[in-house]
Amino acid sequence: MAGIYLHIPFCKQACFYCDFHFAVSLKNKDAFLKALHTELKIRTDYLKDEPINTIYFGGGTPSLLSANEINRLLDAVAMHYNLASTLEITLEANPDDLTAKKVRELQNTAVNRYSIGIQSFFDEDLKFMNRVHNAQEAESSVKRIQDTGIENITIDLIYGIPHLSIAKWQQNLQKFFDLKIPHLSSYALTVEEKTALHHFIKTQKYPEVSEELAYQHFEYLVKATTAHGFLHYELSNFCQEGFHSKHNQAYWTGASYLGVGPSAHSFNGYSRSWNVANNPKYIKSLERKELPLTTENLSTTNRFNEYLMTGLRTSFGVSLLEVENRFGSTYVKHLEKSIAKQLQIGHLSLINNSLLITQKGRFLTDAILTDLFFD
């Protein structure tokens, strides 16, 4: 199973916490789309004719594209790549873009899954993060997509926001359950360097982010989603049966994928490449029919550490047999030795020869991984 990711690097305004690559000006959009089409054509051989099971429009804000622009990109993918008979096509969208008119237009595309960046159902939280939409638009955008007959919807919610009480977090989740959305991606607010949020906290304009509050939110998140029958299938992802994100699941299981657009990453099992994170440089390079990318050949140790990093975040875990087959006995012995402490304190469990993060260890995944990586 392989996937294609298309990075659309435009936003109406910058969220204070975001460190993704984007621009707030659309003046280069036409030249960018032309470059994106060129890259799709040039990189035809990257996936070696593997069937494409998923296409993902990410960003940035892909919902800024028109339906015609989306269709032309999908036509280009179909022209140059081997598409599977069943295809998951996801469009990331901001609630304010999903007006009644825009949703009607999008019905004329092959998009069959929507990822809506809601983040919160409270206006004060949205203003804190400098989101464009408001709470009313958040709810109405979901209902408009549902009214088209599309069930495969996911939303994002952020926890750990200063002043987001446990009671308000419970209301956020209850709104999610009431809307009968089958998938949720939920992340702790993270302060990345060189973001506006980092500057505001450093200058004491905004309060510090509390790890303890985030942990309380996370505990309730897991408890509430479980009670409503959701599968906690990845550290930050929850779904009802049959609504896993096929695209993201491919990332976590080590499948090949092609990323096109500025800053987009690609992976073929043995090497990783990434495009320049600069729109003008990306466009100029593709005008010359040159790929603006850097490639890193991955050592066995790199691939082992990445397998750990992605596998332990999921409910499928890390198979010791798979470690033996992919990387050899040296890595199995290293893992058996390094997990002893984590097994003893209950952060990890070993079931049917598969290594799993326990509920106790879920919020400590990054720290646990540091102990397990092969150096």
ABEGO torsion letter per residue (X at the ends): XBBBBBBBBBBABBBAABABBBBABAAAAAAAAAAAAAAAAAAAAAAGGBBBABBBBBOEBAAABBAAAAAAAAAAAAAABBBBABBBBBBBBBAAABBAAAAAAAAABABABBBBBAGBABAAAAAAAGBABBAAAAAAAAAAAAAAGBABBBBBBBBGBBGBBAAAAAAAAAAAAAAGBABBBBBBBBBBBGBAAAAAAAAGABBBBBAAAAAAAAAAAAAAAAAAGBBBABAABBBBBGABBAAAAAAAAGBBBBBBEBGBBBBAGABBBBBBBBAAAAAAAAAAGBBBBBBBBBBAAAAAAAAAAAAAABAAEBBAAAAAAAAEAAAAAAAAAAAAAAAAAGABBBBGGBBBBBAAAAAAAAAAAAAABBX
